[in-house]
Amino acid sequence: MNRIDPRLYTIVDADNLGPENLAAFAGDAARNGATVVQYRDKYSATRLLVERARAIHAALAGTGVPLLVNDRVDVALAAGAEGVHIGREDMTAVDARRLLGPGAIIGLTVKHETDARAAIEAPVDYACIGGVFQTLSKDNPDAPVGLEGFARLAKLIRAERPDMPIGAIAGMTLRTAPMTIAAGADGIAAIGALFKSGKVPEAVRAMRSSIDRALEERS
């Protein structure tokens, strides 16, 4: 399993943030406490996806923060990204691993018990459970799992894969992130709370500080 620091998993989303801002946002996040950056873009043409992923990757150069591409293994390969994040309707983790190789970071979305059991068996490096709370950043047909649901799914995964990092997504703010860490998350994934603040470096630093404090208190 490839190690990943899931504490502050930032998502630069073309649909929410505007494609012209993604590289700058990613660079600001990485220099101020983000530990992972994911590029998410559901609708752009493949050539644009690759160009934008390369620009984001260039903005992360020298920070040590990996770039993961949402859904698209081909884009990750073409752009030289460190890995991918996949969901239940995307390429299987087995196929993604075969294409990307043993050194790539591969993450999996977990929404239900079936997903949790799949994550246990899959050749993935981390799981991200959610949505935990309501969010405006993504159209999600599934109801939020809440803190109790998150804790239940995390416990199920850790019973078989105790070393797998587990993150949480959806509705993460300075108020909800510490609650989610207390419920068992190793980190949180955020979009709006960081990039719609108008002050990205300050927002990222505040969120990272809150996460670190919550992790210290839990330990």
N, C-alpha and C positions, 0 to 999 in steps of 0.2 A: 504494500500500500504506500503510495506517495504521500508524504506529509503535506498538510495544508493548514495554514493558520486561519481559522474561520471567524476570528473575533469581529471584524468589521468588513463584511462582504458587501461591497458597493456595486450597484447595478446602474450602468449608463444605458438608458433606454431611449432609442431614437424617437419613439412615438410620444413619450412623455416630455423629453427634454429638448428635442430638436437636434437633428444630425450635425448641425454646424457647431454644437457646443460639446460634443462627446469627448473629444480628445483633451480639451482644456479641463473639463470636469474630472476626467480620469486622472490627469496629472496632478491636479489640485488635491484630489482625494488621496492619492498614493503618497504625496509628500506631507500629508497632515494626519496620517494614522490609519488609513484603509489598509487592510491586509490582503484583500482580493478585489479584483475588478472583473465584472462580467459585462460583456457587450451584448445587449438584447435588441434585436431589430427584426420584427416579424414580417415586414411587408416589402422591403427594398429588394431590388434586383441583385443577383449574386455578385456582379462586378462591383457594385457600390458597397455591398457588405464587406467584400475583401478589402477595398480601398479604405473604408472607415476602420476596419479592424487593424489594418497596418498602421494607420495614423494613431489610433489609441495605443497600440503596442509601442510605437515610437515615443509617445508621451510618457510611458511607464519606464522607459530605459533608464537603468541606473538606480531604480528605487527598490528592486528586489520583489516588487508586487507582481504576481502572475496575472495574465489576462486569460479569461475563459470566455468562450463564445457560446451563447445560448443556442441550443438545438443543432447548429450547423457544423458538422464534423468537417465538411469540405472547406468551409470558410476558415476554420481554425487551422487546418493544414496549410492552406494557401497563404495565410497571414503570418504563420509561424507562432501562433498563440500557444500558451502552455497547456491548454486543454479545453474541455467543453463541459457544459451543463445540459443534461438531457431530461426530458419528461417522458411520461408513459406513452405518448403518441410519436415520439421521435425514434431515431435509430436505436436499436438495443445496445445496452452497455457492452455486451460481448462483441458486437460488430464494431462499435466505436473503439474499443480497446485493440481489436485486431488491426484497425486502420491507423490508429494514433501511436500504438506501441506502448511498451511497459512504463516509459518515463512520463507519459502525459497524465495530467490531472483530470479525472472524470468524476462529476457529481451527478446526483440523481434527486429528482423531486419526489417527495413522499407526502401523499394526501390521505391515504387510507391504510388499513392494516395489510391489504394485499400489496401495496407499494412498499411497506416496511419489510415484508418478507422477501420481496424481490430485491431490495437493497442489501439484505443480508447475504443473498446468494450471488449478487452481481459483482463483477470486477470493477468496483467503484471505490473512490478514495474518501468520499464524504456524502452525507445525505442532508437535504434541506427540507424541513417539514413546514407545511403551510398550505394555504394561508392560516396564520394563527388568529389574526384579527381582520376586520374589514379594511379594505384598501381601495383607493381611487386610482392606483397606478397600473392596475391590470384588471381586465374583465375576467372574473373568476366565477364560473357557474356553481362551484362547490361552496357550501356554507363553511365559515371559518371553523377550525377545529378547537379553538380556544386553548387556554393554558392546560386544562385537564387533558384534552385530546393530544396536545403536544407531548405532555409528560408520558402519556400512555404509549404513544408511538415510539418515543425516544427509548423508553424502557424496553420495549419489544426488540428494538435494534441492538441495544447494548447488551442484552442477554446473550446474544450470539456473537456480536462484534464489538466488544467493549472499548476497543481503541479507535473506532471510527468517529471522526468529528461529526457533530450534528449541529446544524444551524437552523434558524427560524426565519420565516419571511412573512411579510404582509402586516401593515399597520405598525411598523416599528418606529417608535418615537423616543424621546428622552424619558418619557413616562413609562412606556410599555417595554422598552428594551430591558431594563433591570428586572422587571417582573418575569420576563421570559428567560433570562439567565438564571434567575432563582428557581424556575421550573425545570431547569436542566439543560438549557441550550449552551453550546460552546461558543456561540456567536450569533450575530443577527445580520440579516440582509436588508438593505435600505435603499430607497430611491428618493422619494419626496422629502423626507425629513432632512436630507443632506443637500440635495441639488435645487430645491425650490425655495430655499431659505434666502437667496440673494447674497449670502455670505458663505460660500462653500468651505473655505479653509476653517473658519470658525465653527461651522456646524459639524464638520468631520472631527475636529479636535474635541469638541464637547461630547459627541457621541462615543468616541473612542475612550475618553476618560470615564464616562458613565459605565461603559461595558467593563473596563478594567476594574473599576471599583466593585461592580456587582460580582465579577468572578472572584475577586479577592475575598469578599464577604462570604460567598458560598463555600469557599475552601476552608 
